[in-house]
Amino acid sequence: MGGLIRSNIPKFRLPPEVIDEEFDVIVEQGAKLHLNHPIESMKDLLAEDYDAIFVGTGAPKGRELDLPGRYDTDQIFVGIAWLESVAFEHIESVGERVLIIGGGNTAMDCCRTSLRLGGKEVKVLYRGTRDRMKSSDWELEPALEEDVELILNHSPEEYIVEEGKLVGMKFSVLEWHKDKNGKLKSTKKDEVIIPCDTVILAIGQENSFPWVERDIGLDFDEWEVPHVDPITYESTLSGVFFGGDSAFGPKNIIEAVEHGHQAAISIHKYCHNDSLTDRLPYGMNLVTAKMGIHEWTYSNDYGYENRFEVPTVPMENRFKDINIEVELGYEPGQFKKEVERCLNCDIQTDFVA
Ligand SMILES: Cc1cc2nc3c(=O)[nH]c(=O)nc-3n(C[C@H](O)[C@H](O)[C@H](O)COP(=O)(O)OP(=O)(O)OC[C@H]3O[C@@H](n4cnc5c(N)ncnc54)[C@H](O)[C@@H]3O)c2cc1C
């Protein structure tokens, strides 16, 4: 159980024990789990006559880069599938010279994972400039700190394979400028071959719904993304709701949780025949439950200091084992100050089922 959270976010960033603990809190409230139970037909599911259905099947398909040489070797991998194989220990090593193609957070996880599996020269190649990379600073910085090389303005052209062995990759070196309409255009300046023995593709993720029949009134756009109402999370088929990466394409865990929350509100209303669009205004609409003595035993003020940097495992110890969590968490003094910065998240919310 856990999807991309478990299979793609590397253990050195998010240990499985943390995921188990979080999921257990939810499951223990009484959700009935059917594990090892893939849904193969939406039509069949609808026939089971549930009052409502929530789809949270993620965006599990990694994008391919079908250039010459792609299928002449077994040393080219699609990042998402590769990370999953690493998580489930089907892959335990990588070549010494690894090229990661892409500029997003998946590329950052692939390069840092490669370092932990034996990669010695790990390079991330992106076709544009740094400001157009999708990776967050907090994902790129640790990768650079760990000695990953970032090569910008290189567009992949060909995998160089000799007798089934991957030996390099050819790139066009690009220069970017704006045309008279302000549109970015590239000019090829050069061509280079970078030697390597593994290539990992991290150029995007897509939705995939082979199990949803197209004649049931559930509409998709040209990229396989369902038409989902951004307020109610209902699809074009009444009573079928979507959330997480499956709803609007790949995002992140916090957004997936928020989608689930909003869809749950809709499903509650749907089951009570209430209007789905009649809901509280978006934003903060909770009132503090702190009363009496707690008002002065707790601090109610927000601290306006900047976020503290989380202490990390020293570099020389990071690569000994892929399971070593890099971020150590705050020390007691920092933790207290950091808590003051937040919107009273120190209060444990109780849910009553
Ligand atoms: C490499 C990588 C790193 C990431 N790092 C971060 C990060 O650090 N922080 C962050 O917030 N987000 C991160 N994300 C994004 C985050 O993982 C996703 O946004 C989040 O997991 C989406 O949650 P979800 O529940 O929508 O889908 P998923 O987590 O993908 O879960 C979908 C579940 O549905 C199941 N499923 C699929 N099809 C079927 C079917 N037909 N029948 C039954 N079950 C099915 C799958 O097995 C899976 O369990 C990362 C993503 C990637 C690829």
The ligand as a Tripos MOL2 file, in Angstrom:
@<TRIPOS>MOLECULE
LIG
   53    58     1     0     0
SMALL
NO_CHARGES

@<TRIPOS>ATOM
      1 C1         10.3670   10.1700   -8.0860 C.3       1 LIG1
      2 C2          9.2630   10.8930   -7.3900 C.ar      1 LIG1
      3 C3          9.5300   11.5840   -6.2190 C.ar      1 LIG1
      4 C4          8.5400   12.2850   -5.5590 C.ar      1 LIG1
      5 N1          8.8460   12.9640   -4.4080 N.ar      1 LIG1
      6 C5          7.8800   13.6410   -3.7480 C.ar      1 LIG1
      7 C6          8.1510   14.3230   -2.5520 C.ar      1 LIG1
      8 O1          9.2820   14.3320   -2.0600 O.2       1 LIG1
      9 N2          7.1360   14.9770   -1.9330 N.ar      1 LIG1
     10 C7          5.8800   14.9830   -2.4340 C.ar      1 LIG1
     11 O2          4.9980   15.5870   -1.8320 O.2       1 LIG1
     12 N3          5.5790   14.3370   -3.5680 N.ar      1 LIG1
     13 C8          6.5500   13.6530   -4.2490 C.ar      1 LIG1
     14 N4          6.2390   12.9840   -5.4070 N.ar      1 LIG1
     15 C9          4.8620   13.0040   -5.9090 C.3       1 LIG1
     16 C10         3.9760   12.0770   -5.0790 C.3       1 LIG1
     17 O3          4.5850   10.7980   -4.9900 O.3       1 LIG1
     18 C11         2.6100   11.9580   -5.7390 C.3       1 LIG1
     19 O4          2.1150   13.2430   -6.0150 O.3       1 LIG1
     20 C12         1.6500   11.2530   -4.8080 C.3       1 LIG1
     21 O5          2.1520    9.9670   -4.4730 O.3       1 LIG1
     22 C13         0.2820   11.1100   -5.4880 C.3       1 LIG1
     23 O6         -0.5380   10.3530   -4.6590 O.3       1 LIG1
     24 P1         -1.7680    9.5380   -5.2820 P.3       1 LIG1
     25 O7         -2.4190    8.8870   -4.1210 O.co2     1 LIG1
     26 O8         -2.5470   10.4060   -6.1800 O.co2     1 LIG1
     27 O9         -1.1170    8.4280   -6.2380 O.3       1 LIG1
     28 P2         -0.0710    7.2550   -5.9340 P.3       1 LIG1
     29 O10         0.7880    7.5670   -4.7560 O.co2     1 LIG1
     30 O11         0.5890    6.9860   -7.2290 O.co2     1 LIG1
     31 O12        -1.0100    6.0480   -5.5490 O.3       1 LIG1
     32 C14        -1.8340    5.4290   -6.4980 C.3       1 LIG1
     33 C15        -2.2130    4.0350   -5.9920 C.3       1 LIG1
     34 O13        -3.2330    3.5000   -6.8270 O.3       1 LIG1
     35 C16        -2.9180    2.1470   -7.1340 C.3       1 LIG1
     36 N5         -3.5350    1.8050   -8.4230 N.ar      1 LIG1
     37 C17        -3.2430    2.2830   -9.6650 C.ar      1 LIG1
     38 N6         -4.0550    1.7440  -10.5890 N.ar      1 LIG1
     39 C18        -4.8870    0.9080   -9.9100 C.ar      1 LIG1
     40 C19        -5.9660    0.0480  -10.3010 C.ar      1 LIG1
     41 N7         -6.3600   -0.0460  -11.5780 N.pl3     1 LIG1
     42 N8         -6.5950   -0.6840   -9.3270 N.ar      1 LIG1
     43 C20        -6.2240   -0.5890   -8.0170 C.ar      1 LIG1
     44 N9         -5.2140    0.2100   -7.5960 N.ar      1 LIG1
     45 C21        -4.5670    0.9420   -8.5310 C.ar      1 LIG1
     46 C22        -1.3960    2.1330   -7.1980 C.3       1 LIG1
     47 O14        -0.9050    0.8060   -7.0440 O.3       1 LIG1
     48 C23        -1.0530    3.0370   -6.0290 C.3       1 LIG1
     49 O15        -1.0340    2.3130   -4.8260 O.3       1 LIG1
     50 C24         7.2270   12.2780   -6.0880 C.ar      1 LIG1
     51 C25         6.9290   11.5700   -7.2700 C.ar      1 LIG1
     52 C26         7.9350   10.8860   -7.9140 C.ar      1 LIG1
     53 C27         7.6330   10.1420   -9.1960 C.3       1 LIG1
@<TRIPOS>BOND
     1     1     2 1
     2     2     3 ar
     3     2    52 ar
     4     3     4 ar
     5     4     5 ar
     6     4    50 ar
     7     5     6 ar
     8     6     7 ar
     9     6    13 1
    10     7     8 2
    11     7     9 ar
    12     9    10 ar
    13    10    11 2
    14    10    12 ar
    15    12    13 ar
    16    13    14 ar
    17    14    15 1
    18    14    50 ar
    19    15    16 1
    20    16    17 1
    21    16    18 1
    22    18    19 1
    23    18    20 1
    24    20    21 1
    25    20    22 1
    26    22    23 1
    27    23    24 1
    28    24    25 2
    29    24    26 1
    30    24    27 1
    31    27    28 1
    32    28    29 2
    33    28    30 1
    34    28    31 1
    35    31    32 1
    36    32    33 1
    37    33    34 1
    38    33    48 1
    39    34    35 1
    40    35    36 1
    41    35    46 1
    42    36    37 ar
    43    36    45 ar
    44    37    38 ar
    45    38    39 ar
    46    39    40 ar
    47    39    45 ar
    48    40    41 1
    49    40    42 ar
    50    42    43 ar
    51    43    44 ar
    52    44    45 ar
    53    46    47 1
    54    46    48 1
    55    48    49 1
    56    50    51 ar
    57    51    52 ar
    58    52    53 1
@<TRIPOS>SUBSTRUCTURE
     1 LIG1         1 GROUP 0 **** ****
